[in-house]
Amino acid sequence: MLEKSTWILDPWSFVAKANDGPAHIAPIRDAAGTPLGFVRLNGDARSSWFSWLGRIRLDVFETDDASHLMTLRRAWGVLGSWDIEDAEQRHLGT
Protein backbone atom coordinates (compact mmCIF):
# COMPACT_ATOMS: atom_id res chain seq x y z
CA MET A 1 0.00 0.00 0.00
CA LEU A 2 2.78 2.45 0.86
CA GLU A 3 4.48 1.87 -2.49
CA LYS A 4 1.51 3.44 -4.32
CA SER A 5 1.94 7.10 -5.24
CA THR A 6 -1.80 7.92 -5.17
CA TRP A 7 -4.47 7.03 -2.63
CA ILE A 8 -8.10 7.84 -3.42
CA LEU A 9 -10.43 7.98 -0.45
CA ASP A 10 -13.98 6.90 -1.29
CA PRO A 11 -17.05 8.33 0.52
CA TRP A 12 -17.55 7.55 4.20
CA SER A 13 -20.11 4.96 5.29
CA PHE A 14 -21.37 3.99 8.73
CA VAL A 15 -20.66 0.42 9.81
CA ALA A 16 -22.84 -0.65 12.72
CA LYS A 17 -20.95 -3.86 13.57
CA ALA A 18 -17.27 -3.11 13.14
CA ASN A 19 -14.79 -5.08 15.29
CA ASP A 20 -14.36 -2.18 17.73
CA GLY A 21 -18.01 -1.12 17.73
CA PRO A 22 -19.81 1.32 15.42
CA ALA A 23 -17.51 3.30 13.15
CA HIS A 24 -17.29 5.40 10.03
CA ILE A 25 -15.27 3.64 7.31
CA ALA A 26 -13.91 4.94 3.98
CA PRO A 27 -12.35 2.56 1.43
CA ILE A 28 -8.99 3.47 -0.10
CA ARG A 29 -8.09 2.61 -3.70
CA ASP A 30 -5.31 3.49 -6.11
CA ALA A 31 -5.67 5.47 -9.34
CA ALA A 32 -6.47 2.26 -11.27
CA GLY A 33 -9.32 1.45 -8.87
CA THR A 34 -7.56 -1.42 -7.08
CA PRO A 35 -8.64 -1.65 -3.41
CA LEU A 36 -5.74 -0.87 -1.07
CA GLY A 37 -7.40 -0.75 2.34
CA PHE A 38 -9.66 1.44 4.42
CA VAL A 39 -9.67 4.29 6.91
CA ARG A 40 -11.64 4.13 10.16
CA LEU A 41 -12.68 7.37 11.86
CA ASN A 42 -12.39 7.35 15.63
CA GLY A 43 -14.00 10.31 17.28
CA ASP A 44 -17.19 12.28 17.03
CA ALA A 45 -18.35 12.25 13.40
CA ARG A 46 -21.15 14.75 14.05
CA SER A 47 -20.34 18.11 12.64
CA SER A 48 -20.91 21.29 14.54
CA TRP A 49 -19.51 24.80 14.42
CA PHE A 50 -16.73 23.90 16.91
CA SER A 51 -15.88 20.40 15.62
CA TRP A 52 -12.66 21.70 14.06
CA LEU A 53 -11.30 22.19 17.59
CA GLY A 54 -11.64 18.55 18.60
CA ARG A 55 -9.22 15.68 18.30
CA ILE A 56 -9.88 13.23 15.51
CA ARG A 57 -8.08 9.95 14.93
CA LEU A 58 -7.91 8.16 11.59
CA ASP A 59 -6.65 4.57 11.58
CA VAL A 60 -5.41 3.26 8.22
CA PHE A 61 -5.60 -0.48 7.46
CA GLU A 62 -4.40 -2.58 4.54
CA THR A 63 -6.95 -4.66 2.63
CA ASP A 64 -5.45 -8.16 2.64
CA ASP A 65 -5.68 -8.90 6.36
CA ALA A 66 -6.88 -5.58 7.79
CA SER A 67 -3.49 -5.04 9.40
CA HIS A 68 -3.03 -1.65 11.04
CA LEU A 69 -0.67 0.49 8.94
CA MET A 70 -0.67 3.92 10.60
CA THR A 71 -2.64 6.44 12.63
CA LEU A 72 -3.22 10.12 11.91
CA ARG A 73 -4.25 12.31 14.86
CA ARG A 74 -5.41 15.86 14.42
CA ALA A 75 -3.88 18.09 17.06
CA TRP A 76 -6.21 20.17 19.18
CA GLY A 77 -6.62 23.80 18.21
CA VAL A 78 -6.67 26.12 15.28
CA LEU A 79 -3.37 25.15 13.60
CA GLY A 80 -4.88 22.13 11.87
CA SER A 81 -1.75 19.99 12.14
CA TRP A 82 -1.78 16.20 12.10
CA ASP A 83 0.54 13.78 13.90
CA ILE A 84 1.43 10.55 12.10
CA GLU A 85 2.25 7.34 14.00
CA ASP A 86 3.20 3.91 12.70
CA ALA A 87 1.40 0.72 13.77
CA GLU A 88 3.55 0.52 16.94
CA GLN A 89 2.48 4.06 17.94
CA ARG A 90 5.91 5.56 17.22
CA HIS A 91 5.75 9.19 16.13
CA LEU A 92 6.80 9.57 12.47
CA GLY A 93 6.04 13.21 11.81
CA THR A 94 3.65 16.14 11.90
N, C-alpha and C positions, 0 to 999 in steps of 0.2 A: 504494500500500500504506500509506503513512504517513497518508493522509487518512482511513483507517478508524479508528473509535473503539474497536473490539474486535478483538483477535486471539485465535483459539482454536488452541492447539497440540495437534495430534493425537499419538497414541502414537509413540514412537521405534521405528525399524526399522533393522536393519543392512543396509548396502549394500556388497556385496563389491567392486564395480567402479565406485566413484565416480571422478571426474576426478583427484582428489588421493590416490587409494588408498582402502582400506577406511574407512568412516565410519558414524556413527550419524546418521540423518536423521529429522526430524519435520516433516510438512507443517503449514502455517499456513493457516487459513481465517478468513473473517469470520463474523459471527453468522448470516448467511443461508446459509452453507455454501459460498460462492464461494472457490475456491482463490486465495490471495494470494502464496504463496511457500513457502519451507522454511527450516529451521534445521539447520545441520550442526554436530555436536559435535566439537570438536578437543580431544583429551586422553584420559586414561585413563577409559574408561567402566565399568571394573570397580569395584564398590563394595566398600569395606572400612571398618573402623572409623575409619581416619584419612583417608578420602578427602575429607572436608570441609576439610582443610587445604590441599589441592592447588590448583593453578591450572587453571581450566577456561576454554576459549574457545568461544563460540557465534558462528558466522557466520550472518547472516541474508541470504537472497537473495530477490529477487522472482521470480515465476513466469514471466512472459513470456519473458525471455531469460536467466534465472538470473544477473542482474547483482547484484553484491555491494552490499548496502544499508548494513549496519552490523555491528560486532563488539561483543560483550559479553564482558568478561574479569573473572572472579572474582578478586579480590585474595587474596593468600595470607594465611592466619591465621583468627582466630576472629571477626572483625567481620562477615564475610559481605557485604562491599560489592562492588559491580560497577562497573567502568569501562566507559563507552560511547564508542566511536569511530566516526566515519563511514567511508565507503568509502576515503577517502584517509588513513586512520589518524590523523586529527586528533581529539584528545580533546574530547568533547562534554559529559561530566559523569560524576558518580559516583552 
